[in-house]
């Protein structure tokens, strides 16, 4: 799989989790209490994984 595709997928996952977390904040109520904090923690983990993937792709693309 191409590095650009993997990076795009990782960023897409982060954006999806972010949008879902923001939506739960907007809805409020029990949904917000249950899911908002959990989704934002998952987003931070997904961002870490995305940054690791980006760094790996950059490293490997520089060493042909």
N, CA, C and O atoms as a DFTB+ gen file, in Angstrom:
256 C
 N C O
     1  1       0.848      -1.175       0.000
     2  2       0.000       0.000       0.000
     3  2       0.896       1.242       0.000
     4  3       1.904       1.296       0.706
     5  1       0.522       2.205      -0.779
     6  2       1.304       3.423      -0.899
     7  2       1.306       4.195       0.416
     8  3       0.332       4.172       1.168
     9  1       2.416       4.877       0.677
    10  2       2.540       5.656       1.897
    11  2       1.504       6.764       1.992
    12  3       0.986       7.050       3.071
    13  1       1.203       7.392       0.847
    14  2       0.225       8.474       0.847
    15  2      -1.161       7.966       1.230
    16  3      -1.911       8.661       1.916
    17  1      -1.498       6.768       0.794
    18  2      -2.804       6.193       1.121
    19  2      -2.893       5.891       2.613
    20  3      -3.913       6.160       3.247
    21  1      -1.821       5.332       3.170
    22  2      -1.808       5.001       4.595
    23  2      -1.929       6.272       5.436
    24  3      -2.668       6.303       6.420
    25  1      -1.198       7.323       5.043
    26  2      -1.275       8.597       5.760
    27  2      -2.685       9.177       5.654
    28  3      -3.231       9.658       6.646
    29  1      -3.278       9.135       4.459
    30  2      -4.628       9.657       4.271
    31  2      -5.644       8.888       5.119
    32  3      -6.544       9.491       5.703
    33  1      -5.506       7.576       5.190
    34  2      -6.405       6.773       6.026
    35  2      -6.254       7.134       7.506
    36  3      -7.248       7.268       8.220
    37  1      -5.015       7.289       7.961
    38  2      -4.776       7.633       9.363
    39  2      -5.380       8.997       9.692
    40  3      -5.994       9.168      10.744
    41  1      -5.206       9.962       8.798
    42  2      -5.769      11.285       9.029
    43  2      -7.290      11.251       8.955
    44  3      -7.963      11.959       9.704
    45  1      -7.833      10.435       8.060
    46  2      -9.281      10.292       7.958
    47  2      -9.887       9.731       9.230
    48  3     -10.953      10.170       9.662
    49  1      -9.213       8.766       9.828
    50  2      -9.692       8.185      11.098
    51  2      -9.698       9.246      12.188
    52  3     -10.646       9.331      12.969
    53  1      -8.638      10.061      12.246
    54  2      -8.570      11.115      13.259
    55  2      -9.711      12.120      13.066
    56  3     -10.366      12.508      14.033
    57  1      -9.945      12.537      11.831
    58  2     -11.012      13.496      11.551
    59  2     -12.376      12.898      11.899
    60  3     -13.223      13.585      12.470
    61  1     -12.594      11.636      11.565
    62  2     -13.857      10.981      11.873
    63  2     -14.107      10.924      13.384
    64  3     -15.212      11.205      13.848
    65  1     -13.085      10.563      14.135
    66  2     -13.221      10.495      15.590
    67  2     -13.458      11.895      16.151
    68  3     -14.281      12.068      17.050
    69  1     -12.749      12.890      15.635
    70  2     -12.940      14.266      16.097
    71  2     -14.366      14.746      15.846
    72  3     -15.005      15.308      16.735
    73  1     -14.857      14.522      14.639
    74  2     -16.224      14.949      14.303
    75  2     -17.261      14.231      15.159
    76  3     -18.238      14.842      15.594
    77  1     -17.057      12.951      15.402
    78  2     -17.981      12.197      16.253
    79  2     -17.959      12.727      17.681
    80  3     -19.008      12.868      18.309
    81  1     -16.766      13.022      18.195
    82  2     -16.650      13.571      19.544
    83  2     -17.301      14.938      19.662
    84  3     -17.970      15.225      20.654
    85  1     -17.108      15.786      18.654
    86  2     -17.741      17.104      18.676
    87  2     -19.260      16.985      18.580
    88  3     -19.986      17.751      19.214
    89  1     -19.737      16.033      17.795
    90  2     -21.182      15.821      17.682
    91  2     -21.781      15.403      19.024
    92  3     -22.852      15.876      19.402
    93  1     -21.092      14.522      19.737
    94  2     -21.621      14.093      21.034
    95  2     -21.639      15.246      22.024
    96  3     -22.527      15.320      22.873
    97  1     -20.656      16.157      21.923
    98  2     -20.682      17.352      22.777
    99  2     -21.876      18.229      22.423
   100  3     -22.529      18.786      23.305
   101  1     -22.154      18.348      21.141
   102  2     -23.256      19.182      20.672
   103  2     -24.611      18.622      21.105
   104  3     -25.512      19.372      21.481
   105  1     -24.746      17.290      21.047
   106  2     -25.998      16.645      21.447
   107  2     -26.249      16.850      22.933
   108  3     -27.366      17.154      23.350
   109  1     -25.200      16.681      23.723
   110  2     -25.328      16.887      25.164
   111  2     -26.056      15.740      25.847
   112  3     -26.262      14.677      25.261
   113  1     -26.437      15.971      27.082
   114  2     -27.186      14.970      27.835
   115  2     -26.360      13.746      28.187
   116  3     -25.143      13.823      28.360
   117  1     -27.039      12.624      28.290
   118  2     -26.393      11.369      28.678
   119  2     -25.377      10.904      27.640
   120  3     -24.338      10.345      27.990
   121  1     -25.679      11.137      26.369
   122  2     -24.735      10.771      25.304
   123  2     -23.417      11.497      25.492
   124  3     -22.350      10.895      25.372
   125  1     -23.483      12.769      25.783
   126  2     -22.276      13.558      25.990
   127  2     -21.492      13.055      27.192
   128  3     -20.271      12.914      27.124
   129  1     -22.177      12.790      28.274
   130  2     -21.487      12.310      29.473
   131  2     -20.799      10.969      29.228
   132  3     -19.702      10.720      29.726
   133  1     -21.450      10.127      28.466
   134  2     -20.921       8.778      28.245
   135  2     -19.778       8.751      27.234
   136  3     -18.787       8.054      27.448
   137  1     -19.902       9.501      26.134
   138  2     -18.997       9.311      25.006
   139  2     -17.998      10.422      24.732
   140  3     -16.937      10.137      24.177
   141  1     -18.271      11.667      25.084
   142  2     -17.411      12.780      24.674
   143  2     -15.978      12.622      25.157
   144  3     -15.046      12.686      24.354
   145  1     -15.790      12.418      26.434
   146  2     -14.441      12.296      26.970
   147  2     -13.739      11.053      26.425
   148  3     -12.550      11.091      26.109
   149  1     -14.478       9.964      26.319
   150  2     -13.904       8.724      25.797
   151  2     -13.439       8.905      24.350
   152  3     -12.344       8.477      23.987
   153  1     -14.282       9.545      23.524
   154  2     -13.914       9.757      22.131
   155  2     -12.725      10.704      21.994
   156  3     -11.887      10.505      21.114
   157  1     -12.633      11.701      22.821
   158  2     -11.495      12.620      22.737
   159  2     -10.199      11.929      23.171
   160  3      -9.131      12.231      22.640
   161  1     -10.286      11.014      24.124
   162  2      -9.096      10.238      24.490
   163  2      -8.678       9.308      23.353
   164  3      -7.489       9.152      23.075
   165  1      -9.655       8.698      22.703
   166  2      -9.354       7.846      21.552
   167  2      -8.748       8.675      20.428
   168  3      -7.855       8.211      19.719
   169  1      -9.240       9.920      20.264
   170  2      -8.702      10.800      19.229
   171  2      -7.230      11.116      19.484
   172  3      -6.427      11.134      18.551
   173  1      -6.877      11.366      20.739
   174  2      -5.481      11.645      21.065
   175  2      -4.613      10.442      20.716
   176  3      -3.525      10.607      20.164
   177  1      -5.070       9.251      21.026
   178  2      -4.334       8.037      20.671
   179  2      -4.233       7.894      19.154
   180  3      -3.171       7.550      18.635
   181  1      -5.329       8.156      18.441
   182  2      -5.316       8.068      16.980
   183  2      -4.369       9.101      16.377
   184  3      -3.705       8.821      15.379
   185  1      -4.298      10.296      16.975
   186  2      -3.365      11.303      16.491
   187  2      -1.928      10.835      16.697
   188  3      -1.084      11.040      15.824
   189  1      -1.643      10.220      17.820
   190  2      -0.302       9.691      18.068
   191  2       0.066       8.641      17.024
   192  3       1.167       8.659      16.475
   193  1      -0.860       7.733      16.757
   194  2      -0.610       6.697      15.751
   195  2      -0.418       7.335      14.374
   196  3       0.465       6.925      13.622
   197  1      -1.240       8.337      14.039
   198  2      -1.112       9.011      12.743
   199  2       0.242       9.695      12.613
   200  3       0.864       9.637      11.553
   201  1       0.704      10.340      13.673
   202  2       2.016      10.997      13.632
   203  2       3.118       9.967      13.462
   204  3       4.067      10.195      12.713
   205  1       3.007       8.836      14.147
   206  2       4.003       7.759      13.985
   207  2       4.010       7.240      12.553
   208  3       5.076       6.996      11.987
   209  1       2.830       7.069      11.963
   210  2       2.738       6.603      10.581
   211  2       3.365       7.627       9.632
   212  3       4.113       7.261       8.726
   213  1       3.059       8.901       9.843
   214  2       3.627       9.949       8.993
   215  2       5.144       9.957       9.097
   216  3       5.835      10.047       8.081
   217  1       5.666       9.864      10.306
   218  2       7.122       9.856      10.489
   219  2       7.759       8.627       9.844
   220  3       8.838       8.724       9.260
   221  1       7.100       7.477       9.947
   222  2       7.618       6.257       9.342
   223  2       7.630       6.375       7.820
   224  3       8.603       5.988       7.173
   225  1       6.556       6.908       7.249
   226  2       6.482       7.071       5.795
   227  2       7.554       8.050       5.322
   228  3       8.207       7.818       4.306
   229  1       7.730       9.136       6.057
   230  2       8.777      10.110       5.696
   231  2      10.166       9.471       5.782
   232  3      11.004       9.677       4.904
   233  1      10.400       8.708       6.828
   234  2      11.687       8.044       6.991
   235  2      11.961       7.058       5.866
   236  3      13.051       7.040       5.294
   237  1      10.959       6.235       5.554
   238  2      11.153       5.228       4.518
   239  2      11.226       5.846       3.122
   240  3      11.910       5.305       2.253
   241  1      10.546       6.952       2.890
   242  2      10.611       7.572       1.568
   243  2      11.952       8.246       1.336
   244  3      12.339       8.468       0.189
   245  1      12.656       8.569       2.388
   246  2      13.981       9.190       2.259
   247  2      15.092       8.188       2.085
   248  3      16.220       8.579       1.782
   249  1      14.819       6.902       2.265
   250  2      15.828       5.843       2.166
   251  2      15.455       4.828       1.082
   252  3      15.032       3.712       1.382
   253  1      15.616       5.225      -0.160
   254  2      15.271       4.318      -1.281
   255  2      16.305       3.269      -1.443
   256  3      16.190       2.420      -2.328
